[in-house]
Amino acid sequence: MATFAYVGRTKSGAVRKGELVAKTRDEAVEILRKQSVVVTSLQEKAGKAAFSFSIGGGISEKDLVVFTRQFGTYVFDLTFLASNWADPQWLGGLWPIQLYGVSLPLTA
């Protein structure tokens, strides 16, 4: 729903000003016509939406660049790990892994 500011004239010629809430411009004109007002000016008011959600002041370009680089490295590392997980030679450098003092066997 939008808010429209209007200026119009009644049947008696008196100027009538106000605001009207309607879905479209045509609907606003129709509502005023039913009130016997001939519209001379009708403009949609610019303003905030009925619902607005914002946290902070936005993301700076520097933060976006840092995040993108770090995320790209993370995705690359995950891809590398996934493709080499079953390769015992590559895993040889990682194993044996100590988990709570217990050595895990070298199996993929």
N, CA and C atoms as an extended XYZ file, in Angstrom:
324
Properties=species:S:1:pos:R:3:atomname:S:1:resname:S:1:resid:I:1 pbc="F F F"
N         0.835       -1.174        0.000 N   MET     1
C         0.000        0.000        0.000 CA  MET     1
C         0.885        1.243        0.000 C   MET     1
N         0.507        2.179       -0.822 N   ALA     2
C         1.258        3.423       -0.952 CA  ALA     2
C         0.435        4.577       -0.407 C   ALA     2
N         1.124        5.618       -0.007 N   THR     3
C         0.459        6.831        0.461 CA  THR     3
C         0.567        7.883       -0.633 C   THR     3
N        -0.563        8.482       -0.952 N   PHE     4
C        -0.622        9.508       -1.993 CA  PHE     4
C        -1.035       10.834       -1.384 C   PHE     4
N        -0.346       11.902       -1.784 N   ALA     5
C        -0.736       13.255       -1.414 CA  ALA     5
C        -1.557       13.803       -2.567 C   ALA     5
N        -2.736       14.353       -2.250 N   TYR     6
C        -3.611       14.828       -3.321 CA  TYR     6
C        -4.086       16.244       -3.064 C   TYR     6
N        -4.417       16.905       -4.156 N   VAL     7
C        -5.092       18.201       -4.135 CA  VAL     7
C        -6.237       18.068       -5.120 C   VAL     7
N        -7.409       18.496       -4.699 N   GLY     8
C        -8.565       18.389       -5.575 CA  GLY     8
C        -9.608       19.439       -5.235 C   GLY     8
N       -10.677       19.423       -6.028 N   ARG     9
C       -11.778       20.371       -5.807 CA  ARG     9
C       -13.075       19.600       -5.611 C   ARG     9
N       -13.860       20.096       -4.673 N   THR    10
C       -15.171       19.491       -4.437 CA  THR    10
C       -16.172       20.071       -5.419 C   THR    10
N       -17.409       19.582       -5.377 N   LYS    11
C       -18.458       20.089       -6.289 CA  LYS    11
C       -18.724       21.568       -6.067 C   LYS    11
N       -18.529       22.017       -4.825 N   SER    12
C       -18.776       23.432       -4.529 CA  SER    12
C       -17.604       24.315       -4.933 C   SER    12
N       -16.478       23.708       -5.364 N   GLY    13
C       -15.324       24.475       -5.808 CA  GLY    13
C       -14.272       24.677       -4.738 C   GLY    13
N       -14.524       24.167       -3.558 N   ALA    14
C       -13.549       24.316       -2.476 CA  ALA    14
C       -12.348       23.402       -2.731 C   ALA    14
N       -11.159       23.906       -2.386 N   VAL    15
C        -9.939       23.113       -2.546 CA  VAL    15
C        -9.828       22.149       -1.366 C   VAL    15
N        -9.514       20.924       -1.692 N   ARG    16
C        -9.361       19.903       -0.657 CA  ARG    16
C        -7.988       19.250       -0.818 C   ARG    16
N        -7.225       19.222        0.281 N   LYS    17
C        -5.895       18.619        0.275 CA  LYS    17
C        -5.868       17.508        1.315 C   LYS    17
N        -5.012       16.536        1.076 N   GLY    18
C        -4.883       15.478        2.066 CA  GLY    18
C        -4.001       14.346        1.589 C   GLY    18
N        -4.029       13.301        2.361 N   GLU    19
C        -3.283       12.090        2.039 CA  GLU    19
C        -4.249       10.925        2.013 C   GLU    19
N        -3.907        9.951        1.189 N   LEU    20
C        -4.780        8.806        0.975 CA  LEU    20
C        -3.916        7.562        0.818 C   LEU    20
N        -4.332        6.460        1.429 N   VAL    21
C        -3.605        5.201        1.296 CA  VAL    21
C        -4.364        4.317        0.316 C   VAL    21
N        -3.661        3.866       -0.722 N   ALA    22
C        -4.267        3.015       -1.743 CA  ALA    22
C        -3.194        2.113       -2.347 C   ALA    22
N        -3.639        1.049       -3.000 N   LYS    23
C        -2.699        0.123       -3.624 CA  LYS    23
C        -2.047        0.731       -4.862 C   LYS    23
N        -2.850        1.400       -5.693 N   THR    24
C        -2.340        1.983       -6.930 CA  THR    24
C        -2.841        3.410       -7.084 C   THR    24
N        -2.265        4.097       -8.051 N   ARG    25
C        -2.681        5.464       -8.355 CA  ARG    25
C        -4.138        5.500       -8.837 C   ARG    25
N        -4.489        4.522       -9.681 N   ASP    26
C        -5.867        4.463      -10.197 CA  ASP    26
C        -6.879        4.250       -9.074 C   ASP    26
N        -6.511        3.412       -8.103 N   GLU    27
C        -7.406        3.171       -6.971 CA  GLU    27
C        -7.590        4.446       -6.151 C   GLU    27
N        -6.503        5.218       -5.987 N   ALA    28
C        -6.587        6.479       -5.244 CA  ALA    28
C        -7.524        7.462       -5.939 C   ALA    28
N        -7.420        7.555       -7.262 N   VAL    29
C        -8.308        8.446       -8.023 CA  VAL    29
C        -9.757        7.999       -7.875 C   VAL    29
N        -9.990        6.700       -7.928 N   GLU    30
C       -11.357        6.169       -7.809 CA  GLU    30
C       -11.952        6.460       -6.427 C   GLU    30
N       -11.152        6.325       -5.383 N   ILE    31
C       -11.626        6.618       -4.030 CA  ILE    31
C       -12.010        8.094       -3.911 C   ILE    31
N       -11.177        8.973       -4.454 N   LEU    32
C       -11.491       10.406       -4.401 CA  LEU    32
C       -12.711       10.750       -5.246 C   LEU    32
N       -12.860       10.083       -6.375 N   ARG    33
C       -14.023       10.308       -7.232 CA  ARG    33
C       -15.311        9.933       -6.497 C   ARG    33
N       -15.277        8.855       -5.717 N   LYS    34
C       -16.449        8.441       -4.934 CA  LYS    34
C       -16.769        9.448       -3.838 C   LYS    34
N       -15.766       10.225       -3.421 N   GLN    35
C       -15.978       11.274       -2.423 CA  GLN    35
C       -16.320       12.616       -3.080 C   GLN    35
N       -16.594       12.578       -4.367 N   SER    36
C       -16.948       13.781       -5.155 CA  SER    36
C       -15.829       14.812       -5.162 C   SER    36
N       -14.603       14.321       -5.309 N   VAL    37
C       -13.447       15.212       -5.401 CA  VAL    37
C       -12.822       15.010       -6.779 C   VAL    37
N       -12.662       16.114       -7.516 N   VAL    38
C       -11.993       16.070       -8.808 CA  VAL    38
C       -10.506       16.326       -8.541 C   VAL    38
N        -9.677       15.365       -8.873 N   VAL    39
C        -8.256       15.431       -8.556 CA  VAL    39
C        -7.551       16.393       -9.504 C   VAL    39
N        -6.794       17.334       -8.925 N   THR    40
C        -5.972       18.236       -9.732 CA  THR    40
C        -4.500       17.871       -9.622 C   THR    40
N        -4.114       17.236       -8.510 N   SER    41
C        -2.736       16.797       -8.319 CA  SER    41
C        -2.731       15.561       -7.435 C   SER    41
N        -1.983       14.566       -7.863 N   LEU    42
C        -1.883       13.330       -7.086 CA  LEU    42
C        -0.456       12.803       -7.217 C   LEU    42
N         0.247       12.733       -6.092 N   GLN    43
C         1.628       12.271       -6.117 CA  GLN    43
C         1.846       11.247       -5.020 C   GLN    43
N         2.590       10.203       -5.379 N   GLU    44
C         2.923        9.189       -4.385 CA  GLU    44
C         4.006        9.759       -3.478 C   GLU    44
N         3.788        9.644       -2.188 N   LYS    45
C         4.762       10.165       -1.234 CA  LYS    45
C         5.931        9.212       -1.143 C   LYS    45
N         7.114        9.785       -1.258 N   ALA    46
C         8.327        8.991       -1.075 CA  ALA    46
C         8.577        8.903        0.415 C   ALA    46
N         8.850        7.734        0.845 N   GLY    47
C         9.118        7.560        2.270 CA  GLY    47
C         9.582        6.161        2.552 C   GLY    47
N         9.699        5.884        3.805 N   LYS    48
C        10.140        4.562        4.207 CA  LYS    48
C         9.016        3.562        3.985 C   LYS    48
N         9.428        2.336        3.744 N   ALA    49
C         8.465        1.262        3.586 CA  ALA    49
C         7.794        0.992        4.929 C   ALA    49
N         6.692        0.290        4.887 N   ALA    50
C         5.971       -0.025        6.105 CA  ALA    50
C         6.823       -0.888        7.030 C   ALA    50
N         7.689       -1.713        6.436 N   PHE    51
C         8.553       -2.583        7.225 CA  PHE    51
C         9.983       -2.374        6.778 C   PHE    51
N        10.833       -2.090        7.720 N   SER    52
C        12.237       -1.879        7.401 CA  SER    52
C        13.078       -2.612        8.430 C   SER    52
N        14.131       -3.269        7.955 N   PHE    53
C        15.000       -4.021        8.850 CA  PHE    53
C        16.440       -3.695        8.505 C   PHE    53
N        17.194       -3.294        9.491 N   SER    54
C        18.581       -2.939        9.238 CA  SER    54
C        19.414       -3.252       10.471 C   SER    54
N        20.590       -3.802       10.225 N   ILE    55
C        21.542       -4.034       11.307 CA  ILE    55
C        22.827       -3.321       10.926 C   ILE    55
N        23.271       -2.458       11.773 N   GLY    56
C        24.511       -1.739       11.510 CA  GLY    56
C        24.365       -0.771       10.357 C   GLY    56
N        25.491       -0.353        9.843 N   GLY    57
C        25.491        0.625        8.774 CA  GLY    57
C        25.844        0.047        7.425 C   GLY    57
N        25.863       -1.262        7.300 N   GLY    58
C        26.211       -1.866        6.027 CA  GLY    58
C        27.591       -2.504        6.084 C   GLY    58
N        28.013       -3.041        4.980 N   ILE    59
C        29.291       -3.726        4.881 CA  ILE    59
C        30.239       -2.856        4.063 C   ILE    59
N        31.409       -2.605        4.614 N   SER    60
C        32.367       -1.788        3.874 CA  SER    60
C        32.993       -2.620        2.758 C   SER    60
N        33.554       -1.940        1.782 N   GLU    61
C        34.188       -2.626        0.654 CA  GLU    61
C        35.380       -3.463        1.129 C   GLU    61
N        36.121       -2.944        2.091 N   LYS    62
C        37.278       -3.665        2.624 CA  LYS    62
C        36.837       -4.973        3.285 C   LYS    62
N        35.786       -4.918        4.099 N   ASP    63
C        35.284       -6.127        4.758 CA  ASP    63
C        34.808       -7.152        3.740 C   ASP    63
N        34.170       -6.687        2.683 N   LEU    64
C        33.684       -7.591        1.648 CA  LEU    64
C        34.849       -8.266        0.925 C   LEU    64
N        35.917       -7.526        0.651 N   VAL    65
C        37.093       -8.091       -0.012 CA  VAL    65
C        37.754       -9.137        0.886 C   VAL    65
N        37.923       -8.820        2.163 N   VAL    66
C        38.547       -9.762        3.093 CA  VAL    66
C        37.703      -11.027        3.201 C   VAL    66
N        36.395      -10.873        3.362 N   PHE    67
C        35.520      -12.036        3.477 CA  PHE    67
C        35.592      -12.901        2.225 C   PHE    67
N        35.551      -12.278        1.053 N   THR    68
C        35.574      -13.029       -0.202 CA  THR    68
C        36.866      -13.827       -0.341 C   THR    68
N        37.991      -13.218        0.004 N   ARG    69
C        39.274      -13.932       -0.078 CA  ARG    69
C        39.323      -15.099        0.903 C   ARG    69
N        38.882      -14.863        2.122 N   GLN    70
C        38.922      -15.926        3.121 CA  GLN    70
C        37.958      -17.055        2.766 C   GLN    70
N        36.788      -16.709        2.277 N   PHE    71
C        35.817      -17.723        1.900 CA  PHE    71
C        36.320      -18.542        0.711 C   PHE    71
N        36.958      -17.885       -0.242 N   GLY    72
C        37.519      -18.590       -1.391 CA  GLY    72
C        38.592      -19.577       -0.975 C   GLY    72
N        39.441      -19.170       -0.030 N   THR    73
C        40.474      -20.073        0.483 CA  THR    73
C        39.835      -21.261        1.191 C   THR    73
N        38.807      -20.998        1.959 N   TYR    74
C        38.096      -22.068        2.676 CA  TYR    74
C        37.500      -23.069        1.693 C   TYR    74
N        36.840      -22.594        0.657 N   VAL    75
C        36.242      -23.484       -0.342 CA  VAL    75
C        37.321      -24.277       -1.067 C   VAL    75
N        38.438      -23.620       -1.411 N   PHE    76
C        39.540      -24.311       -2.071 CA  PHE    76
C        40.085      -25.424       -1.174 C   PHE    76
N        40.283      -25.121        0.107 N   ASP    77
C        40.793      -26.127        1.041 CA  ASP    77
C        39.844      -27.299        1.176 C   ASP    77
N        38.553      -27.039        1.265 N   LEU    78
C        37.575      -28.128        1.358 CA  LEU    78
C        37.585      -28.981        0.098 C   LEU    78
N        37.708      -28.355       -1.056 N   THR    79
C        37.764      -29.094       -2.321 CA  THR    79
C        39.003      -29.975       -2.355 C   THR    79
N        40.138      -29.440       -1.903 N   PHE    80
C        41.385      -30.200       -1.878 CA  PHE    80
C        41.270      -31.389       -0.924 C   PHE    80
N        40.725      -31.155        0.249 N   LEU    81
C        40.556      -32.244        1.214 CA  LEU    81
C        39.628      -33.324        0.680 C   LEU    81
N        38.533      -32.924        0.067 N   ALA    82
C        37.572      -33.893       -0.449 CA  ALA    82
C        38.169      -34.731       -1.571 C   ALA    82
N        38.995      -34.126       -2.414 N   SER    83
C        39.546      -34.867       -3.544 CA  SER    83
C        40.711      -35.772       -3.132 C   SER    83
N        41.382      -35.484       -2.023 N   ASN    84
C        42.544      -36.260       -1.606 CA  ASN    84
C        42.299      -37.117       -0.364 C   ASN    84
N        41.110      -37.190        0.098 N   TRP    85
C        40.817      -37.878        1.350 CA  TRP    85
C        41.152      -39.370        1.277 C   TRP    85
N        40.935      -40.013        0.138 N   ALA    86
C        41.163      -41.449        0.022 CA  ALA    86
C        42.581      -41.795       -0.405 C   ALA    86
N        43.460      -40.827       -0.558 N   ASP    87
C        44.837      -41.078       -0.995 CA  ASP    87
C        45.726      -41.341        0.224 C   ASP    87
N        46.158      -42.603        0.421 N   PRO    88
C        46.936      -42.928        1.613 CA  PRO    88
C        48.270      -42.189        1.681 C   PRO    88
N        48.921      -41.931        0.534 N   GLN    89
C        50.198      -41.217        0.564 CA  GLN    89
C        50.024      -39.794        1.091 C   GLN    89
N        48.961      -39.157        0.646 N   TRP    90
C        48.709      -37.793        1.111 CA  TRP    90
C        48.332      -37.806        2.585 C   TRP    90
N        47.541      -38.799        2.976 N   LEU    91
C        47.122      -38.882        4.367 CA  LEU    91
C        48.251      -39.268        5.299 C   LEU    91
N        49.313      -39.862        4.742 N   GLY    92
C        50.432      -40.268        5.578 CA  GLY    92
C        51.012      -39.136        6.385 C   GLY    92
N        50.975      -37.934        5.847 N   GLY    93
C        51.488      -36.792        6.580 CA  GLY    93
C        50.575      -36.357        7.704 C   GLY    93
N        49.307      -36.742        7.623 N   LEU    94
C        48.353      -36.338        8.654 CA  LEU    94
C        48.187      -37.376        9.748 C   LEU    94
N        48.459      -38.622        9.406 N   TRP    95
C        48.211      -39.705       10.355 CA  TRP    95
C        49.492      -40.067       11.068 C   TRP    95
N        49.493      -40.658       12.190 N   PRO    96
C        48.317      -40.970       12.991 CA  PRO    96
C        47.814      -39.735       13.727 C   PRO    96
N        46.539      -39.615       13.797 N   ILE    97
C        45.903      -38.503       14.504 CA  ILE    97
C        45.634      -38.953       15.934 C   ILE    97
N        45.996      -38.109       16.845 N   GLN    98
C        45.733      -38.412       18.248 CA  GLN    98
C        44.400      -37.786       18.640 C   GLN    98
N        43.482      -38.614       19.085 N   LEU    99
C        42.191      -38.124       19.536 CA  LEU    99
C        42.011      -38.589       20.970 C   LEU    99
N        42.059      -37.683       21.891 N   TYR   100
C        41.958      -37.986       23.313 CA  TYR   100
C        43.000      -39.014       23.730 C   TYR   100
N        44.221      -38.887       23.176 N   GLY   101
C        45.302      -39.760       23.540 CA  GLY   101
C        45.274      -41.112       22.863 C   GLY   101
N        44.284      -41.366       21.986 N   VAL   102
C        44.180      -42.633       21.282 CA  VAL   102
C        44.531      -42.392       19.828 C   VAL   102
N        45.451      -43.201       19.283 N   SER   103
C        45.854      -43.058       17.892 CA  SER   103
C        44.819      -43.717       16.984 C   SER   103
N        44.353      -42.985       16.001 N   LEU   104
C        43.365      -43.529       15.066 CA  LEU   104
C        44.084      -44.272       13.940 C   LEU   104
N        43.534      -45.382       13.456 N   PRO   105
C        44.183      -46.146       12.403 CA  PRO   105
C        44.140      -45.409       11.066 C   PRO   105
N        45.056      -45.781       10.169 N   LEU   106
C        45.135      -45.164        8.839 CA  LEU   106
C        44.193      -45.909        7.898 C   LEU   106
N        42.941      -45.508        7.909 N   THR   107
C        41.958      -46.076        6.972 CA  THR   107
C        41.168      -44.924        6.394 C   THR   107
N        40.797      -45.076        5.137 N   ALA   108
C        40.042      -44.021        4.489 CA  ALA   108
C        38.609      -44.437        4.345 C   ALA   108
